[in-house]
Amino acid sequence: MRGLVLGAITVLFLMPALGLAQEPISREIPALLTADEISYDETLGVVVASGHVEISQGQRLLLADTVTYNQRTNVVTASGNVSLLEPSGEVIFADYAELTDDMREGVMRSIRILLTDRSRFAAVSGWRSGGNRTEMRKAVFSPCELCEEDPTRAPLWQIRAFKVVHDQKAQDIEYYDAWLEMFGVPVAYTPYFSHPDPTVVRRSGFLVPDFGNN
């Protein structure tokens, strides 16, 4: 059989009955795939899932409108309302993502990240490596909640940088060519700046300022 189309189904990769076991997403960690429709092209070795797609692998959960898995290249491509729930509790949102290595590495476009303390990143693009390092280009970071009446309004303060690196293993966030903005207005520039990520309770060094008004 060269092609197979299934509707509203859940698939556990490594199940030989569906002919999907030639090259699972990971040779060590099986992946559970749920979608409204799944098609399989045996000739190309490509699985396409569409409609409320969920892929659970280890402690990671990927949600998207459409997901394509190439068994030959071992690459998962996701598009449309992409969400990746990390074991740390962080949630990564993107318009498009290409993931490999048990969804621990990959590239993403129009990336947004919600950290465990509700602070946020937004960037034009991002790269994940090792499951614990994220590099973002043209990125913005802010711990401030967005305005409910106008979410597009600039927060009370934010840091905008050409490059941002979040190293979860070192628990550091680094900024390169960064501007501190207040109400969307640049007030200070630094070529390099860093601070601990939200998982750090106490550490010596620079403390991220907190601003408030009433």
N, C-alpha and C positions, 0 to 999 in steps of 0.2 A: 504494500500500500504506500503510495507516494504522498498522499495528502490525507489529513484527518481534521474534521471540524466537530467540536463539541460545544454544547451550550450549557450555561449555568452549572459549572462543574468545579470541583476541587481536585487538584492533582498533587500528589506527593512525588517529587522527582526521585528517581530510583525505582519507580514502578514499571517493570518490564511489560506489563500487559498493555500499556498505552504506547509502547515503542519510544518512550522518552528517556530511556536509561543509558543511551550511548555515551553521553557526557553530561552529567548533572552539573548544576550551578557550582557545586563544590564537591570534591571527591570525598570529603570528610563530613561535612555538615549537610544533611538533606534540606531541601526547601519545599515548603508547602505553598502551593499556588492556588488561589481562588479567583474566579472571574466569571462574568456573564457569558463570555464566549472564548473558547480556546481553539486555535487552529495549529496544525503541525505539518510542516513540509519536510518529509523524510529526505528528499533529494538535496535540499539546501541545509538541512539540519537546523531549521529555524522554528521556534515556537512563538506564536503571537497570541497574546491575551488582551482582551478589550472589555471595557465596562466594569467599573468597580473592582479593579484589579488589586489583589493583596498578595504579597509574597513575604512569608515569614521564614527567616533563616537564622537559627541561633536566637540571639536576643535582639535581632534587628527586624523591623517591619517596614516594608515598602508599600506605599499606596500610590496609585496612578490611574489615569483613564486608559492608557494603553502601555503595554510592556512587551518588548521583543527580546527573546533570549536566543543567541546564536551559540549552538552547541560546539561549533568548530573553534570559535574565538573565545568562548567562555565569557561573553560580554552581555550584560543586561542593559537594555536601553528603555528608558521610561519617559513618557511625555504626557502633558496635561495634568495639572493639579498634583504634581509629584510631592510626596511627603515621605521622609525617611526618619523613623523613630529610632534613636540611638539608645544603647544600653545605659548610658549615663543619664538619660532623661531628656536630653536635648532633642529638638525636633528641627529637621532641615526641610525647607520648602524650596521648590524650584519649578521652572517651566519645563526644563529638559535635563536629563541626567544619563550618563553612561557609567555603569558600575562594574567592577570586577572584584575578585578575591573576597568572596562571601559578602559582597556589598560594602567592603571596608575601604575600597579605593575607587576613585572615579573623578569625573569632571561634571560640572553643573553650570547651567545658565540661569540668570535672574534668580540668584540664591537669596534666601532669607533664613535666618537661624534664630530660634527661640531658645535661650539658655534656661538653665534650671531656676534662676532667680527672676525670671520674666524679663531680663534685659534682652536686647535684640541686635542682630546684625542684618544688614542688607548690602548686597553687592551685585555688580554686573555679572561676575563669573566667580567660580570657586573650584578648588582642587582638594580632594581628600586623599590622604595617604596613611597607610598603617592603621586605619580606623581611629586614630587619635590626633591627627594633625590636619588642620584646614587652612588653606591659603586663599585669600580673597583679593580681588582687584577692584579698585574704585568702590571702596566699602565705607559704610557708616555704622557706628556703634552708639547705642544710647540705652541707659537703664530706665528712661522715662516712659511712662505709659502714653500711648497715642491718645489724642483728643477724640472722645466719642462722637462729638458733633461733626468734626472735620479731621479724619485720620490722615489727610494729606498735609495738614499743618505741621510746621517744624516743631519738634519737641523743645522743652525748656533748655536742654543742652545736649550736645552730641559731639562725637569725634569723627571727623571725616578724613580718610587717608587713601593714598594711591594703592597701598598694599597693607593688608592686615593678616597676621599669622596667629592662629589659635592653636597652641600646643597643649592638648589635654593631659599628656603624660607629665610635662613640666608644670602644668597648671598656670601657664602664662599667656597673655595676649599682647602682641607686639604690633606697633604701628610705624609705618615708614611714610615720610612726607605727609605729616598729619596737621590738621587744623582743629582747634577747639571752637565750636560754634555755640552761640547763645541766641535762642529764638531764631535760628537760621542765619545769624550774622557771624562771620569769622572774627574772632577776637585774639587768637594767639596761634602761632605756627611753631612746629618743632620737626626737625628731620627724623627724629626717632623718639618713641615713647612706648612704655610698657607698663602693665599692671597685672596683678594676679587675676585669674578667672574666678567666677562665682563660687567654685568649689572650695576655695581657700578661705578658711575662717579667720586666721591670724597669720600675718607675715610682716617682717620689717621692711621698710622701704616706702615708696610713694603710695599714698592712699587715694583711691578714686574719690573725687569730691562729690558731695551730695548737695543739691540745691532744692529749695522749696519756697513756695509763696502761698499766700492766702488772701 
